[in-house]
Amino acid sequence: MIAPLPTNCGDACRAQALRDLNDLDALAHDPRTIDLIRSGRTMGCFYIESPAMRSLLKRLDCSTYEMVVAASSIIRPGVAESGMMQAFIERHFDPSKIEYAHPALEETLYETYGVMIYQEDVLRVACRVGGLTLGEADLLRRAISAKGRGKETMDRLTAKFFASCRRGGIAEETAAEIWRQIASFASYSFCKGHSAAFAVLSFQCAYIKARWPAEFLASVLNNGGGFYGPAAYIQEARRFGLRVLGPDVNRSERRYTGDSAEGWLRVGLKAIRGMTRERTEPIVRARRERPYAGLEDFLARSGAGQEEARTLILAGALDCFGQTRPQLSLDLDLCFGQRPAAGQPEMFA
């Protein structure tokens, strides 16, 4: 699984990124990638871009691949709502707070500070403490998540769990607490392999963003964004010190473009409301022969009609001709032998 490479960062950039992204061990120890993740500057980076996830990365001071794997699971509703996410964070920074509901859980939950955060944890605890077979433990997991065999199966497995705890000398109160933890999040938890795969792709995205933020954010915008709308990613570009350049018929491509070395992100013509592929491709194609010299040259060679040209004027895409937008609008009407039109529609989709 490989993160989508920036589409416009040049052959050398793409070749280097492809080599590095395939070296997952080096990726997990890359200082720039880790710095970006631990600071929560991960907008656009797949599973770790939501506000809650970015906050969690900072709270955990997340500096390893393994911790990103864990974070990808503890952010899930079951762990968070059961109070175990907060317990995990506290124990991460203060090992003296690590405790196990029963000594038998230490070997099973040592890696996660005594907290069940993966589906595998539920299965192992149900087997080790509750005396269930692995098959029964999986039935329990599915029954809790309403994907199992119904109430009868759930009642049978619950009874067996508590009976096994009693035979093992586990206090009723302790057994009830273990059961509460199992039931509170089993329906929402990830298996560890799922979290690990999400973390790989998130690391790959973070690696690209740390090195080529302009190209990365251009690709995110071209792919329709992720958790956020386009305006949020534009603001993120500014936070990364990039100049955001408006649409320009003599410089913009159809899609967003960026150059991290030069420090800019440019809005593509497709971002303008109503400018479809059929309308923008002829504009870009004619421009590649030679730049447009002015409004009349643009109208003659681009195939744009009056309304398309007006839309581009109001969006600032014809500012490159050195005239004000009111003057361009007036000249446009004169070119088509009409009086100036009133009203300005919203420009950007």
ZIURJO-V532266 format. One record per run of one state. SS is the DSSP state (H for helix, E for strand, - for the rest). FROM is the first residue (numbers start at 1). TO is the last residue. If there is no record, write none. Layout:
{{SS & FROM & TO} {SS & FROM & TO}}
This chain:
{{- & 1 & 10} {H & 11 & 21} {- & 22 & 23} {H & 24 & 28} {- & 29 & 30} {H & 31 & 38} {- & 39 & 45} {H & 46 & 48} {- & 49 & 50} {H & 51 & 60} {- & 61 & 64} {H & 65 & 74} {- & 75 & 76} {H & 77 & 81} {- & 82 & 83} {H & 84 & 93} {- & 94 & 94} {H & 95 & 97} {- & 98 & 102} {H & 103 & 112} {- & 113 & 117} {E & 118 & 118} {H & 119 & 128} {- & 129 & 133} {H & 134 & 144} {- & 145 & 150} {H & 151 & 167} {- & 168 & 171} {H & 172 & 185} {- & 186 & 189} {E & 190 & 190} {- & 191 & 191} {H & 192 & 211} {- & 212 & 212} {H & 213 & 222} {- & 223 & 229} {H & 230 & 239} {- & 240 & 242} {E & 243 & 245} {- & 246 & 256} {E & 257 & 259} {- & 260 & 263} {E & 264 & 266} {- & 267 & 268} {H & 269 & 271} {E & 272 & 272} {- & 273 & 276} {H & 277 & 289} {- & 290 & 294} {H & 295 & 302} {- & 303 & 305} {H & 306 & 314} {- & 315 & 318} {H & 319 & 321} {- & 322 & 324} {H & 325 & 335} {- & 336 & 347} {E & 348 & 348} {- & 349 & 349}}
